[in-house]
Amino acid sequence: MNSLLQQVHMLHFQLDSIGWGVGVNIKETVVGFDNSIIIGELDNYGYPTVENPHLFSPDRECCSEQEIQNWEEAKKKWNEIHKIVII
């Protein structure tokens, strides 16, 4: 995927993240040559500040069903674009 197309996809994720509600943002630390291992630590609580929906966890006590669904869909889109396979 070329970088312009990746930038367009990232913009879509930034706009989509508005509908994820509030929750925990996770600071990403990538380990491994192929970036296959992600270790996370709590970064902050609030609205999403990350592009990768896997690095956000909505607060299910505060978020609507629609916000949770938007976040779940964003994770699926992210996996498709980045060719991530969940085993």
Long-range contacts (C-beta under 8 A, 24 or more apart in sequence): 1-81, 9-81, 10-51, 12-77, 13-51, 13-52, 13-53, 13-74, 13-77, 13-78, 14-51, 16-70, 16-74, 16-77, 17-47, 17-48, 17-50, 17-51, 17-53, 17-56, 17-74, 18-47, 18-48, 19-66, 19-67, 19-70, 19-71, 20-47, 20-48, 20-53, 20-56, 20-58, 20-63, 20-67, 20-70, 20-71, 20-74, 21-47, 21-58, 21-59, 21-62, 21-63, 21-64, 21-67, 21-68, 21-71, 22-46, 22-47, 22-58, 22-59, 22-62, 22-63, 23-48, 23-56, 23-57, 23-58, 23-59, 23-62, 23-63, 24-56, 24-57, 24-59, 25-49, 25-50, 25-55, 25-56, 26-50, 26-55, 26-56, 26-57, 27-55, 28-52, 28-55, 52-78, 53-78, 54-78
